[in-house]
Amino acid sequence: MTVKLVVGIDGGGTGNRALSYARKVARLIGDCELVLVFVIEWSPYSFHTAEENEQRQKRRVEEIDSARTRILDPALAEMKSEGIAARGIVRHGNVADLLNSVALEEGAEQIIVARSSDGGFAARVFGSSTANLVMTASVPVTVVG
């Protein structure tokens, strides 16, 4: 039976640390698939005009395409070149909620994320989100330093 691990990536050093650790774990397990997840923070609770909502939907599609091209595809190619089974998912929403949801949908054994000390976007995404994920996740969470 293939073991699935969900890996939160952010396109920077934080996500690279999580991916590096997940790569090591996948090699130890052997029959393992990494599910790389990039979350674009997105609140459904902001109210807009009809025109703004149309533009917002267009931006969502553009952001997903950009994240897939710039972040997921290179990471997946790297995993493939190393013989590690991996797939990628991009979603909009709350980081902690979505990583947990993907883990449940995929039947994952655990979630791997990195603690951030980088500042900026990575800190915002994997700072308090990591703490929330650890407190609410339905599967074990490994936090890489």
Residue pairs with C-beta under 8 A, 6 or more apart in sequence:
1 31
2 31
2 32
2 33
2 85
3 29
3 31
3 32
3 33
3 109
4 32
4 33
4 34
4 35
4 106
4 107
4 108
4 109
5 22
5 25
5 26
5 32
5 33
5 34
5 35
5 108
5 109
5 110
5 111
5 112
6 35
6 37
6 99
6 102
6 103
6 106
6 108
6 110
6 111
6 112
7 18
7 19
7 22
7 34
7 35
7 36
7 37
7 111
7 112
7 113
8 15
8 18
8 37
8 39
8 95
8 99
8 111
8 112
8 113
8 114
8 126
9 15
9 16
9 18
9 19
9 36
9 37
9 38
9 71
9 72
9 75
10 38
10 71
10 121
10 122
10 125
10 126
11 38
11 67
11 70
11 71
12 118
12 121
12 122
13 118
13 122
14 114
14 115
14 116
14 118
14 122
14 125
14 126
15 38
15 71
15 75
15 114
15 122
17 114
17 144
17 145
18 112
18 113
18 114
18 144
19 34
19 36
19 75
20 144
21 112
21 114
21 142
21 144
22 34
22 112
23 34
23 79
23 82
23 84
25 32
25 112
25 142
26 32
26 33
26 34
26 84
26 85
27 84
32 84
32 85
33 85
33 86
33 87
34 79
34 84
34 85
34 86
34 87
35 86
35 87
35 88
35 89
35 102
35 106
35 108
36 72
36 75
36 76
36 79
36 86
36 87
36 88
36 89
37 88
37 89
37 90
37 91
37 98
37 99
37 102
38 67
38 71
38 72
38 88
38 89
38 90
38 91
39 90
39 91
39 92
39 93
39 94
39 95
39 98
39 99
39 125
40 60
40 63
40 64
40 67
40 90
40 91
40 92
40 93
41 92
41 93
41 94
41 95
41 124
41 125
42 60
42 92
42 93
44 93
48 56
60 92
63 92
64 90
64 92
67 90
68 88
68 90
72 88
72 90
73 88
75 86
75 88
76 86
76 87
76 88
79 85
79 86
80 86
89 102
91 98
91 102
94 129
95 125
95 126
95 129
95 132
95 133
96 129
96 130
96 132
96 133
96 136
96 137
97 136
99 111
99 113
99 133
99 137
100 111
100 133
100 136
100 137
100 138
100 139
102 108
103 110
103 111
103 137
103 138
103 139
104 138
104 139
108 139
109 139
109 140
110 139
110 140
110 141
110 142
111 133
111 137
111 139
111 140
111 141
111 142
112 141
112 142
112 144
113 126
113 130
113 133
113 141
113 142
113 143
113 144
114 126
114 130
114 143
114 144
114 145
115 126
115 130
115 143
115 144
115 145
116 122
116 123
116 125
116 126
116 127
116 130
117 123
130 143
133 141
134 141
134 143
